[in-house]
Amino acid sequence: MVLHGRAGTLEAGYIFGGASVSGARQGERDFAQLPVPDRFWGEADRGRPFQVFASQPVGDRLFIDTILQVRADSRFL
């Protein structure tokens, strides 16, 4: 997964049984490996790093959860 923003680019990957996150600030050519702070893991299993996207309401998951919540609320139908 790659995220591009005004300040730079982040790239998350799962390689040979381990997760990695690397990033480069705008204008930099080389990516550097970045640590993932413990608070972002929540209760996700670090052995299955992409589980965090299924269990934490962030990014696409937050968007999908919001749509599902609105559909379940009959006031919006």
Buried (B, 14 or more C-beta within 10 A) or exposed (E): EEEEEEEBBBBBEEEEEEBBBBBBEEEEEEBEEBEBEEEEBEEBEEEEBEBBBEBBEEEEBEEEEEEEEEEEEEEEE
